[in-house]
Amino acid sequence: MNEERVKKVTAIVLRKGMSCTELLVFDHPMDEGGVMVQLPAGTVEPDEQPEAAVVRELQEEACIHGQLIALAGVRDEELDGEKRRRWVYLLRAPEGLPDEWPSNCDCGAPTRCHWVPFERAEIMEAQQPWVELAREWVKASS
């Protein structure tokens, strides 16, 4: 039996920082105040390949074009009863990006993109397994 899952992608964008490898995240404002630290991610459109979707989502959410490095892994997930298949990709950041910049989420909310240490990144709980998958891939390929 082949169950239908919603196709999702996540961008793990890395750069070499001054003292460590850094991960791109963005602060998304929450309705009740404060921010939620997130990774660029989203849904694969009909007739779109996951590789193209992750590049598009990164452009939409962070206004940058990353270079695909590798597929870190694929995870089957469930959120609020929705079954999902998620492709987690590693991407290289373009040269010369600032340490932070403003952007807009595809929901229209203003966001702030910035870099955090890859090994110690703390993001929203639901996305933390995606970072762990990327860390495992990086360790295995080193």
C-alpha positions as CSV (number, residue, x, y, z in Angstrom):
1,M,0.0,0.0,0.0
2,N,1.4,3.3,-1.1
3,E,0.1,6.1,1.1
4,E,0.0,9.6,-0.3
5,R,2.1,12.1,1.6
6,V,2.5,15.9,1.2
7,K,5.9,16.6,-0.2
8,K,8.0,19.1,1.8
9,V,11.5,20.4,1.6
10,T,14.0,22.1,3.9
11,A,17.1,24.1,3.2
12,I,20.1,23.7,5.4
13,V,22.2,26.6,4.2
14,L,25.8,26.6,5.6
15,R,28.7,29.0,5.4
16,K,32.1,29.2,6.9
17,G,32.0,31.8,9.7
18,M,35.0,33.4,11.5
19,S,35.1,30.6,14.2
20,C,32.7,27.9,13.0
21,T,30.3,26.7,10.4
22,E,27.1,28.7,10.5
23,L,23.5,27.9,9.6
24,L,21.0,30.3,8.0
25,V,17.8,30.8,10.0
26,F,15.2,33.4,10.1
27,D,13.1,35.0,12.9
28,H,9.4,34.7,12.1
29,P,7.1,37.0,14.2
30,M,4.4,35.2,16.2
31,D,0.9,36.5,16.6
32,E,1.2,36.4,20.4
33,G,4.5,38.3,20.4
34,G,8.1,37.2,20.1
35,V,9.7,35.3,17.3
36,M,10.1,31.7,16.2
37,V,13.5,30.8,14.8
38,Q,13.0,28.7,11.7
39,L,14.7,27.2,8.7
40,P,13.7,28.0,5.1
41,A,11.2,25.2,4.2
42,G,8.0,24.6,2.3
43,T,5.8,22.5,0.1
44,V,6.8,21.0,-3.3
45,E,4.4,22.3,-5.9
46,P,2.7,19.9,-8.4
47,D,5.0,18.7,-11.1
48,E,8.0,20.2,-9.3
49,Q,11.1,18.2,-8.2
50,P,12.2,18.5,-4.6
51,E,15.6,19.9,-5.7
52,A,13.9,22.8,-7.5
53,A,11.5,23.3,-4.7
54,V,14.2,23.8,-2.1
55,V,16.0,26.4,-4.2
56,R,12.7,28.2,-4.8
57,E,11.7,28.1,-1.1
58,L,15.1,29.6,-0.2
59,Q,14.7,32.4,-2.7
60,E,11.1,33.1,-1.5
61,E,11.9,33.1,2.3
62,A,15.5,34.4,2.4
63,C,15.9,36.2,-1.0
64,I,19.0,34.3,-1.8
65,H,20.0,31.6,-4.3
66,G,22.0,28.7,-2.7
67,Q,24.0,26.1,-4.4
68,L,22.9,22.5,-3.8
69,I,25.5,20.4,-2.1
70,A,23.7,17.2,-1.2
71,L,20.6,15.5,0.0
72,A,21.1,15.0,3.7
73,G,18.1,12.7,4.0
74,V,14.4,12.0,3.6
75,R,12.0,11.8,6.6
76,D,8.5,10.7,6.9
77,E,6.6,12.9,9.4
78,E,3.1,13.6,10.6
79,L,1.9,17.0,11.8
80,D,-1.7,17.6,12.9
81,G,-2.8,14.4,11.2
82,E,-1.1,15.4,7.9
83,K,1.4,12.7,6.6
84,R,4.4,14.3,5.0
85,R,7.6,13.3,3.2
86,R,10.4,15.8,3.8
87,W,13.6,16.1,1.8
88,V,16.4,17.9,3.7
89,Y,19.0,19.5,1.5
90,L,22.4,21.0,2.3
91,L,23.1,24.2,0.3
92,R,26.1,26.5,0.1
93,A,25.4,30.2,0.7
94,P,26.5,32.7,-2.0
95,E,29.7,34.6,-1.1
96,G,29.4,38.0,0.5
97,L,26.2,37.7,2.4
98,P,25.8,40.0,5.4
99,D,25.5,38.7,8.9
100,E,21.8,39.5,8.8
101,W,19.2,41.1,6.5
102,P,15.5,41.7,6.3
103,S,13.2,39.6,4.3
104,N,9.5,38.7,4.0
105,C,7.9,35.3,4.6
106,D,5.6,34.0,1.9
107,C,2.8,34.7,4.4
108,G,3.7,38.4,4.1
109,A,5.2,38.8,7.6
110,P,8.5,40.7,7.8
111,T,11.4,38.4,8.9
112,R,15.0,38.7,9.8
113,C,17.5,36.3,8.2
114,H,20.7,35.7,10.2
115,W,23.4,33.1,10.9
116,V,23.8,30.9,14.0
117,P,26.5,28.3,14.9
118,F,25.5,25.1,13.1
119,E,26.6,22.7,15.9
120,R,24.6,24.7,18.5
121,A,21.7,25.9,16.5
122,E,18.4,26.1,18.5
123,I,15.4,26.5,16.3
124,M,11.7,25.7,16.7
125,E,11.3,22.2,18.1
126,A,9.5,20.6,15.1
127,Q,12.4,21.6,12.9
128,Q,15.2,20.4,15.2
129,P,15.3,16.8,13.7
130,W,16.1,18.3,10.3
131,V,19.2,20.0,11.7
132,E,20.2,16.7,13.4
133,L,19.8,14.9,10.0
134,A,22.1,17.5,8.4
135,R,24.7,17.2,11.2
136,E,24.7,13.4,10.8
137,W,25.3,13.8,7.1
138,V,28.1,16.3,7.6
139,K,29.9,14.1,10.1
140,A,29.5,11.0,7.9
141,S,30.9,12.8,4.9
142,S,33.9,14.4,6.7
